Amino acid sequence: MSLPRYVLRRVLGAVPTLLLVVVLAFVLVRAAPGGPFDEERALPADVRANIEAAYHLDEPMWQQFLRYAGGLLRGDLGPSYRRHGESVNDLIADAFPLSAALGLLAMAAALLVGIGVGAVAALGRDGWRDRVSMTFALTGISIPVFVVAPALILVFAVQLGWLPAGWSGARGAGAWILPVTALALPQIAYIARLTRASLIDVLASPFIRAARAQGLGMGRVVRRHALKPALLPVLSYLGPALAGILTGSVVVEQIFGIPGIGQAFVRGALDRDYTLVLGVVILYATLIIGLNLLVDILYGAIDPRVRHR
């Protein structure tokens, strides 16, 4: 099957998935207790009725969903219920570039460090380098982000004073170091373990033994012959890894006070801002589906044995 036909088939196959996500998110958001106009001091009944009528919340749920779905087809995510005069499209457009930069930096760091640590462990298999590297990887997998991030703030911002503790008022590259590190550490651990296991298998292959028999040094063999096939499992992992970074950024942005899409999602959930929560969920679902498709395409481009079908 040609690549354009494969991509078209995957895109069409993603439509039912996205529709299911929209339906479930729409129902679950409205099933949560409270509403976007609930205040500590209750609004007068007539004022509340007028506000709900203005946002069509007085209509049956099926009618509200059809209205919302019609807006989605036009690319309109609707108005924010808690930020008067602002649309969800504008709120996401303001917040998403920061989250995207944070996620891309974290993934770049995870790939660079994780592949390096995994390669060192594989080349020093069963030695001290292997044990140290895998202990580091196991620690990174075991400790959740909401523990790592405050620990980094405590050590490097509070005790040592080297880096800013939060985003507010911070300037320059120093503001990025702690949140990027907190977001990247779990992925570094997973990528290091994948790289180690895959590289050990590749180094035991006959074509590697043949290259070594020709007198090539181990460093050259790894760079020119072993590393590329060894990275295929890492490439397969990139889709779920990027999804993990996207969802993990919600915690990191809250801890460091970063005004990104994750913080907007939490704020929208607390405020019962239905349209903002739905908009972020749809954005996340679209990104995850799109990133997994991109990884599949890249996998086929790197490994000629893989054919899109």
N, C-alpha and C positions, 0 to 999 in steps of 0.2 A: 504494500500500500504506500502511495506517495505521502510525503510529509504534509502537504496542505490538506489532503483528505483525512489524514490521521488527526491533525489539529482540529479540523472542522467537526469530526466525529466526537472528539473529546469535549469540545465546547458545547455541542448539542447535548451530549450526555450529562454535562454539568448543570444544565437548566433545571431538570427535576430536583437535583440536590439543593440548588439555591432556593427553589420554590418551597421545598420542605423546610429549609432553615428559616425562611421568612415567615411561613405559617406558624411553626413552633415558637419562634421568638415573639411573634405578634400575640399569640395566645398566652404564653407564659408571662410576658411583661404585664399584661392586663389582669392576669390571675393573682399577681402579687398584691398584698394588702396595701391600702393607701392609694392616693392618686396624685397627679401633678399639681392640683390646686388645694391640697390639704395643708392647712396652716395650723399653728398652735392655737390661734384664735379663729374659730370657724367663720367662714364667709356667710353673709346673709343669703338666704335661699334663692332670692331673685337674682342676686349678683352671680352666684355660682351657676345658676341655670343659664344666664346670658353668656358666661364664659364658656361653658360646656357646649352651648349651641354654636358659638363662634368657631370652636375647634371640631365641631361635628361629633363630640363625645356623647351627645344625647341620642345618637342613632344606634340601631342594633349593631352588634359586633360584626356580623357578616357584611353589613353595608360599609362599616368603617374600613374593613379589610379591603373590599373592592375599591374604595376610594384611594386607600394607600397604595394598593398594587397599581392602580392607574397612574399615580404619580411616579412610582418606580419606573414604569415603562418610559416615562418622559425624562428620567434621570433626576427627578425631584424627590428628595428625602423628607420633605415637609418642613414646617416651621418648628422651632423649639418651643415647647410649652412653658418653659421657665425663664427663657431669655427673650423678652419681648422685642419683636422686630428683627430677630436673627433667625436665619434658616440653618437647618442641620448641615446642608451642603457647605455653607460658609464656615461653620464651626469645625467641621472635619478638615476642610481645606486649610484652615489656620493651624490645626494641631498635628495633622498627619506628617508634614515634612520633618518635624522634629523627631517624631517616633521612628520614621523611616531612616533618618540619619543615625539615630541611636542603634537601631536593629542592624543596619548594614555594618557599622563600625564593630559592633559586638560579634557579628558573624565573621567578619574579616579577621578579627583577633582570634576567634575560636579556631578558624581554619589554620591560620599561621602557626599558632602555638600548639594546637592539638595534633596536627600532622607532624610537627617537629618532635614533640614528646613521644608520640607513637612510634616514629621511626627510630629514635634513640633507644626506646625500650626493645624494639624488635631486633636491632643490630646487637644489643647487649643482652640477648635472651638468657634468662635465668641468672643474670649477674646483678650486681648492686644497682646498676642504672635501670634495669628492668624493674626491680623491686621498688625503687624510689619512685619511678614514673607511674607505676600502677597503683601505688599507695596514694599518690597525689590524685590520680584519676578516680579512685574509689571514694576519696574524701570529697571531691567535687560533685560526684553523683549523689552522695548521701546527704549533704547539707543543702537544704532548700534556700532559694533566693532570699526569702524574707528573713533568714538568719544571717546569710552572708552579707547583705547590704548594710544592716546596722553595725555588724562587726567591722566592716571596712571603714565606716564613718567613725566608729569609736577609736580605731587604731590610727588611721591616717589623717583624720580631720581634728578629732578632739585631743588625743594624746600627743601625737607628733606635730600636728598643725601644718602639715605639708600641703594639704588639698582642701578645697571648700567642702563643707558638709552638705550643702544643698545647692539647688539651682538658683535660687533667688539671690540676686546681687552678685553672682559669680561671673567672672569674665575669663575669656581665653580657653585654651585647651584643657586647663586644669579642671574645669567644671565637668568635662566629659569623662575623665579617667575613672572615677569611682563607679558611676552608673554603668559604663561600658564594661568594666571589669566584673561587676556583680552579675550582669546579664550574660557575659561570655563564659564565666567559670564552669557552669554545668555542661555547656556544650563542648568546651575544651576537653573535659573528662570523657564524654562519650566519643568524641572524634579520636582522641588518643587511643582508646581501647580498640575502636574499629580499625584504625590504621595499624596498630601493632599486630592484631590477629591476621589481618589481610596480608600485611607485608611478610609475616612469617610463612604463610602459605605460599606466596609467590616466590620467595627465596628458595623454597624447596622444590620448585618446578624444574623440569629438565632443561628448558632453554636458559635458565639462570646458571645451571651447572655447566652448560656448554660455553656460556660467555666467560665464566670463571676459568674454564679449561684453556681458553684462548689467551689467558694472561691478563685479562682486564682486572683492575683493582675493584674492591668492593664498593667504594664510593661511586665510581663511574658506572658500575653495574646497577646500583640502586637508582642513580639519577636517570640513566638512559634506558633502562630495561624494566626495572622492577616497580618503580614508583607509580607509573601511569596505571597499570592494571591493579595495583594495590589500592588505588584511590577510588575505584568503582563503588565499593560498598559505602564509602564516605559520601560520594555523589548521590547515591540512593537515599542516604540519610538526610540530605540537605532539605528536602521538602518538609518532613516532620520537624527538623531542627529549626527551620525558619518559622514554622507555626509555633514552636515552643518559645522562640524569642519574642514573637508577637504577643502571645498570651502572658509571658513572663514580664514584659514591659509594663503591664498594668501595675504589678507590685512595685517594680523599680521606680516608675514614675511617681507613684504615691509616696514612697519613702524619701526620694530626693527632691520632691516638689517640682518635677518637670512638667510643664504644661502641654503634654502630648496627648495622643489619642487615648492612651490608657487612663490617664487622669480624667479626661472628658467622659469616658465610659463609666468610671466609678461615680463621678459627680452626677451624671445622668441617672444612674441606678438609684442613688440616694434621694434624688429629687423626684423620682418617678417621671422623669422626662422621657415619655414613651418613644417619641420619634428619634431622639438622640441615641438612646440605647439600641433601637432597631437599626439605625444608620451605621453604628459602629460594628454591630454583629454582622450585618450584610457586607461591610467592608472587609472584615476579618475573613469571612467565609469565601469571598471572591478572591482575596489574596492567597489563601491556602490552596484553593483549587488551581489558580493560575500558577503558583510556584511549583506545585507538584507536576503540572503539565510541562513547565519549563525544564524541570529536572529530568523528566522522561525523555524529552527531546535531546538534552545534552548527553544523557546516557547513551542514546543511540548514536550520537555523533562521535563519542569517544570510543565506544566498543563496537567495531564493525560486525560482530557476531549478532548484535541485537537488531532486529528488524521490527519496525512499527507495523502492527497488524490489528 
